[in-house]
Amino acid sequence: MNFSDHIDRSFDGQLSEEEWDALQQAVISDPELRRQYVEQRWLHALLESESGALTGRLSEPKERQTAVMKRPFVRLAAAAAVVLFGVSLILFSQSRPAPVVATLIQAENCRWAGSDLPTVEGAGLSAGTLSLAEGMATIRFNSGATVTLEAPSVLVVESAMKCRLVEGSVVADVPESAYGFTIDTARMEVIDLGTRFGVTTTPLGDSNVFVFEGEVKVNRDDLPEPKHVFAGKSLVSEAGATPQQTDQEVLRVDATAASPGPDWTAITTSTGRGGDIYVRRGDQHGPTGSHPLLMVKHTDLAPNNERRALLCFDLAGIDRASLRSAKLALKLEPSGLGFSSLVPDSRFAVYGLVDPDTAAWSEDDLTWKNAGALVEKPIQESTATRLAEFHVLKGSPNRLVEVSADAFVDFLRTHPGETVSLMIVRETGESDRQGLVHAFASKEHPSATAPTLWLQTNREN
């Protein structure tokens, strides 16, 4: 084998992994080849350092070029080889470039945090971690599999055929060339069998896989055999629970603390007679008043996934006649349900309930089935009035959403009674029934701030 050629090519990163292994073994075992490698490495480094002056020297007369080549540093090659021998062996064993197994093909409007891989669009990726704080990014693995990462997410690239989702959501599109491509989570190993599928997981260990097309095989240590999931179906795994194949969606939880604003009186849904809940069409699990997340979704593609959230604030003791400013603060949290890439930037509306009967809902028994006028489409003016709107962009981070409007202040000033009820509705639909379910922290969330109404009144009153 022509190892001289291998040595030259190794300096430019042109060797395959097999060729590099063969060269390494040959250099270690053959003293003459080892000397040749060290000298060529030294000369290669020298030429790189002298490259700026090389062009000028080549244009000089032949006699001048010969004199230059006879300079003492050339005669020091043998001595330098001895000195560099030990160092080069170390460099030789450590300098093998990590193989590129994927390419970051799209990373527009992304914000990264804690990644140890390059995050520039077009960058080659070796094994390592990508941590996406905001936006959506697409990775094409050398096997042909394409994975879209949705913020906030952490993905570990392992090889051209495998990655690990630490938390967040991904959508994978896998051609025949990547048959067997695998995505691991803390509780699942999802193996492609020629398909398009999505995977979500949370820091608590809950995982969900949904198959858009084709089929996947899912392995779990606590299952006697793999589960096969087909197009239109999902497999849900909750931490501490036995996974069941189902068309239903399951609660997901994450936590990020929110910060209060200065010089405002804070009333949360946990204050006094306050409360919060969400209702879901077709939900067979009863009231959701004890859930840590308030789920909101609008879709015409899967009517049973429609969701709305309700908030109640106890304003006893607040001089509403002197109210001059008000804003609603909601902590956006990952639901672990659906995929951001399947729903556009979304508009939400905040409604104030004006009908006394509909405003008298209770966390203990409210469901979509008995919500009556609260879930009508369109919402009737006799039931609720539209006060404000806000937007959540695709791939938005888990941020604090603040909503304020003049109509909001007027409603709070004039509303009779000491408690005020608001309804959160998503007005934007989606292109696929597995579009994202948006979620906000409820008063039961273990760490994030509950829905908060911030109020300012005139000080002179």
ABEGO torsion letter per residue (X at the ends): XBAAAAAAAAAAGABBAAAAAAAAAAAAABAAAAAAAAAAAAAAAAAAAAAAAAAAAAABBAAAAAAAAABAAAAAAAAAAAAAAAAAAAAAAAABBBBBABBBABABGBBBBGBABBABBGBBBBBEBBBBABEBBBBBBAAGBBBBBBOBBBBBBABAABBBBABEBBBBBBBAAABGBBBBBAABBBBBAGBBBBBBBBAAGBBBBBBABEBBBBBBAABABBBBBBBGBBBBBBBGBBBBBBABBBBBBBBBBBBBBBGBBBBBAABEABBBBBBBBGBAAEBAAABABBBBBBBAABAAABBBBBBBBBABGBBAAABABBBBBBBBBBAGBEBAAABBBBBBBBBBBABAAAAABBAAABBAAAAEAAABOBBBAAABBBABBBBBBBGBBBBBBBBBBAAAAAAAAABBEABBBBBBBBABBBABAABBBBBBBBAABAABBBBBBBBBBBAAX
